[in-house]
Amino acid sequence: MIGLIATGLDNLSAFTATAAMLNNLGPGLGSVAANYADVTDSGKWLLVVAMVFGRLEVFSLLVLFSPTFWRS
């Protein structure tokens, strides 16, 4: 979200775009309500990374490969 704000997106649009990418919520609010044309190229790359983290469940894979998970 902070990265999107740094690219020039307003707070509401940055928050809802990040939430939409991480949680598969659908469209956001503000300037990303209809499409993501107002987002800069660097902002779109940030959203791509957020989409990968959200959709591929990278966080659960990190727990699965954590040594402390298997010790208990």
PDB file as gemmi writes it, atoms N, CA and C in Angstrom:
CRYST1    1.000    1.000    1.000  90.00  90.00  90.00 P 1                      
ATOM      1  N   MET A   1       0.821  -1.184   0.000  1.00  0.00           N  
ATOM      2  CA  MET A   1       0.000   0.000   0.000  1.00  0.00           C  
ATOM      3  C   MET A   1       0.867   1.250   0.000  1.00  0.00           C  
ATOM      4  N   ILE A   2       1.899   1.248   0.807  1.00  0.00           N  
ATOM      5  CA  ILE A   2       2.763   2.419   0.878  1.00  0.00           C  
ATOM      6  C   ILE A   2       3.489   2.626  -0.450  1.00  0.00           C  
ATOM      7  N   GLY A   3       3.862   1.524  -1.092  1.00  0.00           N  
ATOM      8  CA  GLY A   3       4.496   1.636  -2.400  1.00  0.00           C  
ATOM      9  C   GLY A   3       3.572   2.241  -3.435  1.00  0.00           C  
ATOM     10  N   LEU A   4       2.299   1.892  -3.379  1.00  0.00           N  
ATOM     11  CA  LEU A   4       1.339   2.470  -4.322  1.00  0.00           C  
ATOM     12  C   LEU A   4       1.088   3.939  -4.038  1.00  0.00           C  
ATOM     13  N   ILE A   5       1.081   4.309  -2.770  1.00  0.00           N  
ATOM     14  CA  ILE A   5       0.927   5.720  -2.419  1.00  0.00           C  
ATOM     15  C   ILE A   5       2.142   6.499  -2.913  1.00  0.00           C  
ATOM     16  N   ALA A   6       3.326   5.880  -2.833  1.00  0.00           N  
ATOM     17  CA  ALA A   6       4.545   6.544  -3.309  1.00  0.00           C  
ATOM     18  C   ALA A   6       4.532   6.743  -4.821  1.00  0.00           C  
ATOM     19  N   THR A   7       3.792   5.908  -5.546  1.00  0.00           N  
ATOM     20  CA  THR A   7       3.703   6.092  -6.994  1.00  0.00           C  
ATOM     21  C   THR A   7       2.685   7.150  -7.389  1.00  0.00           C  
ATOM     22  N   GLY A   8       1.942   7.692  -6.432  1.00  0.00           N  
ATOM     23  CA  GLY A   8       1.020   8.783  -6.727  1.00  0.00           C  
ATOM     24  C   GLY A   8      -0.450   8.425  -6.618  1.00  0.00           C  
ATOM     25  N   LEU A   9      -0.756   7.227  -6.190  1.00  0.00           N  
ATOM     26  CA  LEU A   9      -2.156   6.809  -6.044  1.00  0.00           C  
ATOM     27  C   LEU A   9      -2.697   7.338  -4.713  1.00  0.00           C  
ATOM     28  N   ASP A  10      -3.974   7.680  -4.669  1.00  0.00           N  
ATOM     29  CA  ASP A  10      -4.549   8.176  -3.416  1.00  0.00           C  
ATOM     30  C   ASP A  10      -4.720   7.022  -2.422  1.00  0.00           C  
ATOM     31  N   ASN A  11      -4.957   7.369  -1.164  1.00  0.00           N  
ATOM     32  CA  ASN A  11      -4.988   6.384  -0.081  1.00  0.00           C  
ATOM     33  C   ASN A  11      -6.066   5.323  -0.279  1.00  0.00           C  
ATOM     34  N   LEU A  12      -7.268   5.739  -0.621  1.00  0.00           N  
ATOM     35  CA  LEU A  12      -8.380   4.810  -0.782  1.00  0.00           C  
ATOM     36  C   LEU A  12      -8.119   3.836  -1.928  1.00  0.00           C  
ATOM     37  N   SER A  13      -7.666   4.349  -3.030  1.00  0.00           N  
ATOM     38  CA  SER A  13      -7.390   3.486  -4.180  1.00  0.00           C  
ATOM     39  C   SER A  13      -6.244   2.524  -3.896  1.00  0.00           C  
ATOM     40  N   ALA A  14      -5.204   3.007  -3.220  1.00  0.00           N  
ATOM     41  CA  ALA A  14      -4.061   2.144  -2.895  1.00  0.00           C  
ATOM     42  C   ALA A  14      -4.469   1.032  -1.940  1.00  0.00           C  
ATOM     43  N   PHE A  15      -5.267   1.360  -0.934  1.00  0.00           N  
ATOM     44  CA  PHE A  15      -5.689   0.348   0.035  1.00  0.00           C  
ATOM     45  C   PHE A  15      -6.586  -0.700  -0.613  1.00  0.00           C  
ATOM     46  N   THR A  16      -7.555  -0.264  -1.377  1.00  0.00           N  
ATOM     47  CA  THR A  16      -8.487  -1.230  -1.957  1.00  0.00           C  
ATOM     48  C   THR A  16      -7.857  -2.035  -3.092  1.00  0.00           C  
ATOM     49  N   ALA A  17      -6.917  -1.441  -3.825  1.00  0.00           N  
ATOM     50  CA  ALA A  17      -6.220  -2.198  -4.862  1.00  0.00           C  
ATOM     51  C   ALA A  17      -5.357  -3.288  -4.228  1.00  0.00           C  
ATOM     52  N   THR A  18      -4.671  -2.961  -3.146  1.00  0.00           N  
ATOM     53  CA  THR A  18      -3.862  -3.957  -2.445  1.00  0.00           C  
ATOM     54  C   THR A  18      -4.735  -5.061  -1.868  1.00  0.00           C  
ATOM     55  N   ALA A  19      -5.855  -4.687  -1.270  1.00  0.00           N  
ATOM     56  CA  ALA A  19      -6.770  -5.689  -0.712  1.00  0.00           C  
ATOM     57  C   ALA A  19      -7.349  -6.571  -1.815  1.00  0.00           C  
ATOM     58  N   ALA A  20      -7.657  -5.982  -2.954  1.00  0.00           N  
ATOM     59  CA  ALA A  20      -8.207  -6.763  -4.063  1.00  0.00           C  
ATOM     60  C   ALA A  20      -7.194  -7.762  -4.595  1.00  0.00           C  
ATOM     61  N   MET A  21      -5.929  -7.378  -4.636  1.00  0.00           N  
ATOM     62  CA  MET A  21      -4.905  -8.293  -5.142  1.00  0.00           C  
ATOM     63  C   MET A  21      -4.590  -9.402  -4.139  1.00  0.00           C  
ATOM     64  N   LEU A  22      -4.492  -9.069  -2.874  1.00  0.00           N  
ATOM     65  CA  LEU A  22      -4.131 -10.067  -1.866  1.00  0.00           C  
ATOM     66  C   LEU A  22      -5.240 -11.065  -1.585  1.00  0.00           C  
ATOM     67  N   ASN A  23      -6.490 -10.596  -1.574  1.00  0.00           N  
ATOM     68  CA  ASN A  23      -7.598 -11.428  -1.117  1.00  0.00           C  
ATOM     69  C   ASN A  23      -8.553 -11.867  -2.204  1.00  0.00           C  
ATOM     70  N   ASN A  24      -8.265 -11.515  -3.447  1.00  0.00           N  
ATOM     71  CA  ASN A  24      -9.144 -11.859  -4.559  1.00  0.00           C  
ATOM     72  C   ASN A  24     -10.555 -11.302  -4.324  1.00  0.00           C  
ATOM     73  N   LEU A  25     -10.621 -10.028  -3.973  1.00  0.00           N  
ATOM     74  CA  LEU A  25     -11.891  -9.385  -3.653  1.00  0.00           C  
ATOM     75  C   LEU A  25     -12.635  -8.834  -4.856  1.00  0.00           C  
ATOM     76  N   GLY A  26     -11.972  -8.693  -5.967  1.00  0.00           N  
ATOM     77  CA  GLY A  26     -12.607  -8.083  -7.111  1.00  0.00           C  
ATOM     78  C   GLY A  26     -12.143  -6.654  -7.272  1.00  0.00           C  
ATOM     79  N   PRO A  27     -12.978  -5.771  -7.801  1.00  0.00           N  
ATOM     80  CA  PRO A  27     -12.539  -4.396  -8.043  1.00  0.00           C  
ATOM     81  C   PRO A  27     -12.367  -3.607  -6.750  1.00  0.00           C  
ATOM     82  N   GLY A  28     -11.571  -2.581  -6.843  1.00  0.00           N  
ATOM     83  CA  GLY A  28     -11.345  -1.724  -5.688  1.00  0.00           C  
ATOM     84  C   GLY A  28     -12.281  -0.527  -5.704  1.00  0.00           C  
ATOM     85  N   LEU A  29     -11.930   0.472  -4.940  1.00  0.00           N  
ATOM     86  CA  LEU A  29     -12.703   1.713  -4.881  1.00  0.00           C  
ATOM     87  C   LEU A  29     -11.828   2.855  -5.368  1.00  0.00           C  
ATOM     88  N   GLY A  30     -12.421   3.982  -5.597  1.00  0.00           N  
ATOM     89  CA  GLY A  30     -11.659   5.148  -6.043  1.00  0.00           C  
ATOM     90  C   GLY A  30     -11.310   5.043  -7.512  1.00  0.00           C  
ATOM     91  N   SER A  31     -10.056   5.329  -7.832  1.00  0.00           N  
ATOM     92  CA  SER A  31      -9.649   5.348  -9.236  1.00  0.00           C  
ATOM     93  C   SER A  31      -9.458   3.952  -9.813  1.00  0.00           C  
ATOM     94  N   VAL A  32      -9.461   2.917  -8.989  1.00  0.00           N  
ATOM     95  CA  VAL A  32      -9.326   1.543  -9.492  1.00  0.00           C  
ATOM     96  C   VAL A  32     -10.667   0.812  -9.494  1.00  0.00           C  
ATOM     97  N   ALA A  33     -11.753   1.544  -9.417  1.00  0.00           N  
ATOM     98  CA  ALA A  33     -13.068   0.916  -9.380  1.00  0.00           C  
ATOM     99  C   ALA A  33     -13.423   0.267 -10.716  1.00  0.00           C  
ATOM    100  N   ALA A  34     -13.152   0.930 -11.804  1.00  0.00           N  
ATOM    101  CA  ALA A  34     -13.509   0.392 -13.119  1.00  0.00           C  
ATOM    102  C   ALA A  34     -12.365  -0.422 -13.714  1.00  0.00           C  
ATOM    103  N   ASN A  35     -11.161   0.143 -13.680  1.00  0.00           N  
ATOM    104  CA  ASN A  35      -9.990  -0.550 -14.219  1.00  0.00           C  
ATOM    105  C   ASN A  35      -8.733   0.028 -13.565  1.00  0.00           C  
ATOM    106  N   TYR A  36      -7.604  -0.534 -13.910  1.00  0.00           N  
ATOM    107  CA  TYR A  36      -6.337  -0.127 -13.308  1.00  0.00           C  
ATOM    108  C   TYR A  36      -5.514   0.724 -14.270  1.00  0.00           C  
ATOM    109  N   ALA A  37      -6.153   1.448 -15.151  1.00  0.00           N  
ATOM    110  CA  ALA A  37      -5.452   2.266 -16.139  1.00  0.00           C  
ATOM    111  C   ALA A  37      -4.746   3.453 -15.501  1.00  0.00           C  
ATOM    112  N   ASP A  38      -5.251   3.949 -14.374  1.00  0.00           N  
ATOM    113  CA  ASP A  38      -4.637   5.105 -13.715  1.00  0.00           C  
ATOM    114  C   ASP A  38      -3.397   4.743 -12.910  1.00  0.00           C  
ATOM    115  N   VAL A  39      -3.164   3.464 -12.689  1.00  0.00           N  
ATOM    116  CA  VAL A  39      -2.001   3.024 -11.913  1.00  0.00           C  
ATOM    117  C   VAL A  39      -0.775   3.037 -12.822  1.00  0.00           C  
ATOM    118  N   THR A  40       0.338   3.531 -12.300  1.00  0.00           N  
ATOM    119  CA  THR A  40       1.569   3.586 -13.092  1.00  0.00           C  
ATOM    120  C   THR A  40       2.118   2.175 -13.304  1.00  0.00           C  
ATOM    121  N   ASP A  41       3.097   2.068 -14.194  1.00  0.00           N  
ATOM    122  CA  ASP A  41       3.693   0.757 -14.474  1.00  0.00           C  
ATOM    123  C   ASP A  41       4.373   0.167 -13.242  1.00  0.00           C  
ATOM    124  N   SER A  42       5.066   0.998 -12.476  1.00  0.00           N  
ATOM    125  CA  SER A  42       5.707   0.484 -11.260  1.00  0.00           C  
ATOM    126  C   SER A  42       4.661   0.066 -10.231  1.00  0.00           C  
ATOM    127  N   GLY A  43       3.554   0.781 -10.179  1.00  0.00           N  
ATOM    128  CA  GLY A  43       2.465   0.392  -9.286  1.00  0.00           C  
ATOM    129  C   GLY A  43       1.838  -0.921  -9.692  1.00  0.00           C  
ATOM    130  N   LYS A  44       1.733  -1.145 -10.997  1.00  0.00           N  
ATOM    131  CA  LYS A  44       1.192  -2.420 -11.473  1.00  0.00           C  
ATOM    132  C   LYS A  44       2.114  -3.572 -11.135  1.00  0.00           C  
ATOM    133  N   TRP A  45       3.424  -3.353 -11.191  1.00  0.00           N  
ATOM    134  CA  TRP A  45       4.357  -4.409 -10.793  1.00  0.00           C  
ATOM    135  C   TRP A  45       4.249  -4.713  -9.303  1.00  0.00           C  
ATOM    136  N   LEU A  46       4.021  -3.692  -8.487  1.00  0.00           N  
ATOM    137  CA  LEU A  46       3.792  -3.929  -7.057  1.00  0.00           C  
ATOM    138  C   LEU A  46       2.524  -4.755  -6.845  1.00  0.00           C  
ATOM    139  N   LEU A  47       1.503  -4.470  -7.630  1.00  0.00           N  
ATOM    140  CA  LEU A  47       0.266  -5.228  -7.520  1.00  0.00           C  
ATOM    141  C   LEU A  47       0.433  -6.659  -8.016  1.00  0.00           C  
ATOM    142  N   VAL A  48       1.288  -6.864  -9.004  1.00  0.00           N  
ATOM    143  CA  VAL A  48       1.576  -8.224  -9.475  1.00  0.00           C  
ATOM    144  C   VAL A  48       2.227  -9.033  -8.368  1.00  0.00           C  
ATOM    145  N   VAL A  49       3.170  -8.429  -7.653  1.00  0.00           N  
ATOM    146  CA  VAL A  49       3.823  -9.123  -6.535  1.00  0.00           C  
ATOM    147  C   VAL A  49       2.807  -9.432  -5.437  1.00  0.00           C  
ATOM    148  N   ALA A  50       1.917  -8.480  -5.151  1.00  0.00           N  
ATOM    149  CA  ALA A  50       0.875  -8.719  -4.154  1.00  0.00           C  
ATOM    150  C   ALA A  50      -0.057  -9.841  -4.594  1.00  0.00           C  
ATOM    151  N   MET A  51      -0.354  -9.900  -5.887  1.00  0.00           N  
ATOM    152  CA  MET A  51      -1.217 -10.961  -6.394  1.00  0.00           C  
ATOM    153  C   MET A  51      -0.555 -12.327  -6.243  1.00  0.00           C  
ATOM    154  N   VAL A  52       0.738 -12.394  -6.494  1.00  0.00           N  
ATOM    155  CA  VAL A  52       1.453 -13.662  -6.338  1.00  0.00           C  
ATOM    156  C   VAL A  52       1.438 -14.097  -4.879  1.00  0.00           C  
ATOM    157  N   PHE A  53       1.682 -13.166  -3.971  1.00  0.00           N  
ATOM    158  CA  PHE A  53       1.654 -13.508  -2.549  1.00  0.00           C  
ATOM    159  C   PHE A  53       0.261 -13.943  -2.105  1.00  0.00           C  
ATOM    160  N   GLY A  54      -0.766 -13.314  -2.623  1.00  0.00           N  
ATOM    161  CA  GLY A  54      -2.121 -13.646  -2.202  1.00  0.00           C  
ATOM    162  C   GLY A  54      -2.672 -14.903  -2.832  1.00  0.00           C  
ATOM    163  N   ARG A  55      -2.422 -15.098  -4.090  1.00  0.00           N  
ATOM    164  CA  ARG A  55      -3.060 -16.194  -4.804  1.00  0.00           C  
ATOM    165  C   ARG A  55      -2.307 -17.506  -4.681  1.00  0.00           C  
ATOM    166  N   LEU A  56      -1.004 -17.459  -4.568  1.00  0.00           N  
ATOM    167  CA  LEU A  56      -0.240 -18.692  -4.481  1.00  0.00           C  
ATOM    168  C   LEU A  56      -0.031 -19.148  -3.038  1.00  0.00           C  
ATOM    169  N   GLU A  57      -0.586 -18.403  -2.111  1.00  0.00           N  
ATOM    170  CA  GLU A  57      -0.503 -18.747  -0.699  1.00  0.00           C  
ATOM    171  C   GLU A  57       0.942 -18.923  -0.252  1.00  0.00           C  
ATOM    172  N   VAL A  58       1.745 -17.941  -0.571  1.00  0.00           N  
ATOM    173  CA  VAL A  58       3.163 -17.987  -0.233  1.00  0.00           C  
ATOM    174  C   VAL A  58       3.355 -18.000   1.272  1.00  0.00           C  
ATOM    175  N   PHE A  59       2.490 -17.316   2.005  1.00  0.00           N  
ATOM    176  CA  PHE A  59       2.656 -17.254   3.450  1.00  0.00           C  
ATOM    177  C   PHE A  59       2.478 -18.631   4.093  1.00  0.00           C  
ATOM    178  N   SER A  60       1.542 -19.428   3.608  1.00  0.00           N  
ATOM    179  CA  SER A  60       1.379 -20.773   4.163  1.00  0.00           C  
ATOM    180  C   SER A  60       2.544 -21.666   3.779  1.00  0.00           C  
ATOM    181  N   LEU A  61       3.134 -21.441   2.610  1.00  0.00           N  
ATOM    182  CA  LEU A  61       4.324 -22.202   2.234  1.00  0.00           C  
ATOM    183  C   LEU A  61       5.511 -21.853   3.120  1.00  0.00           C  
ATOM    184  N   LEU A  62       5.616 -20.595   3.514  1.00  0.00           N  
ATOM    185  CA  LEU A  62       6.693 -20.209   4.421  1.00  0.00           C  
ATOM    186  C   LEU A  62       6.557 -20.906   5.762  1.00  0.00           C  
ATOM    187  N   VAL A  63       5.335 -21.053   6.243  1.00  0.00           N  
ATOM    188  CA  VAL A  63       5.114 -21.773   7.502  1.00  0.00           C  
ATOM    189  C   VAL A  63       5.419 -23.253   7.322  1.00  0.00           C  
ATOM    190  N   LEU A  64       5.034 -23.810   6.203  1.00  0.00           N  
ATOM    191  CA  LEU A  64       5.253 -25.225   5.952  1.00  0.00           C  
ATOM    192  C   LEU A  64       6.732 -25.579   5.923  1.00  0.00           C  
ATOM    193  N   PHE A  65       7.554 -24.713   5.368  1.00  0.00           N  
ATOM    194  CA  PHE A  65       8.983 -24.972   5.279  1.00  0.00           C  
ATOM    195  C   PHE A  65       9.778 -24.413   6.453  1.00  0.00           C  
ATOM    196  N   SER A  66       9.099 -23.911   7.447  1.00  0.00           N  
ATOM    197  CA  SER A  66       9.764 -23.380   8.633  1.00  0.00           C  
ATOM    198  C   SER A  66      10.175 -24.525   9.559  1.00  0.00           C  
ATOM    199  N   PRO A  67      11.408 -24.546  10.053  1.00  0.00           N  
ATOM    200  CA  PRO A  67      11.852 -25.627  10.937  1.00  0.00           C  
ATOM    201  C   PRO A  67      11.083 -25.690  12.254  1.00  0.00           C  
ATOM    202  N   THR A  68      10.624 -24.533  12.761  1.00  0.00           N  
ATOM    203  CA  THR A  68       9.889 -24.552  14.022  1.00  0.00           C  
ATOM    204  C   THR A  68       8.525 -25.208  13.893  1.00  0.00           C  
ATOM    205  N   PHE A  69       7.964 -25.218  12.684  1.00  0.00           N  
ATOM    206  CA  PHE A  69       6.679 -25.890  12.457  1.00  0.00           C  
ATOM    207  C   PHE A  69       6.823 -27.389  12.636  1.00  0.00           C  
ATOM    208  N   TRP A  70       7.925 -27.950  12.241  1.00  0.00           N  
ATOM    209  CA  TRP A  70       8.115 -29.392  12.277  1.00  0.00           C  
ATOM    210  C   TRP A  70       8.697 -29.888  13.601  1.00  0.00           C  
ATOM    211  N   ARG A  71       9.177 -29.014  14.456  1.00  0.00           N  
ATOM    212  CA  ARG A  71       9.738 -29.428  15.746  1.00  0.00           C  
ATOM    213  C   ARG A  71       8.660 -29.796  16.740  1.00  0.00           C  
ATOM    214  N   SER A  72       7.526 -29.186  16.663  1.00  0.00           N  
ATOM    215  CA  SER A  72       6.488 -29.427  17.674  1.00  0.00           C  
ATOM    216  C   SER A  72       5.587 -30.576  17.347  1.00  0.00           C  
TER     217      SER A  72                                                      
END                                                                             
